[in-house]
Amino acid sequence: GASLSSDDLINLIKETTMSETKSPAVDALIERHYSPAQRQALAERSFTPTDQTAVEAAWNDIYAEAARLADDGADPGGEPALALARRAQSLIEAFTQRDQGLDASLQAFWEEAQSKPEVMAAMPGTAQSRAFLGAAQAALRSREAG
């Protein structure tokens, strides 16, 4: 895919996690895990229909690649999976802007979301692609910590 600017990456993640087009269950999790100040700051970031299309495409590409790697029996700790995890991490960091509070809110959101099938149904990817990406992200964290 094409390279995205930092602003485009921020908008990509914002659409993925904060879209008002998601289910009421997703909205409830957003309300629970993001403070009013965080939601306001995110709402003040510029975001266009073009950005929305880009965010959906970027995450769909990541999850499609995760599904392909999983189908191929790839090692989540192998270089192709680690490269995919780095792409996802760059999107996440563009969203959180390395703000620890926003990062903690995002982590709490995803932890609870994974226990709610109605929320996961509104999220990009499949159970298989999300599991593979999660394993690749864990392998990347382990490698970077090691």
Secondary structure, DSSP 8 states (H G I E B T S, - for coil): -----HHHHHHHHHHHHH-TTS-HHHHHHHHHHS-HHHHHHHHTS---HHHHHHHHHHHHHHHHHHHHHHHTT--TTSHHHHHHHHHHHHHHHHHHTT-HHHHHHHHHHHHHHTT-HHHHTTSSS-HHHHHHHHHHHHHHHHHHH-
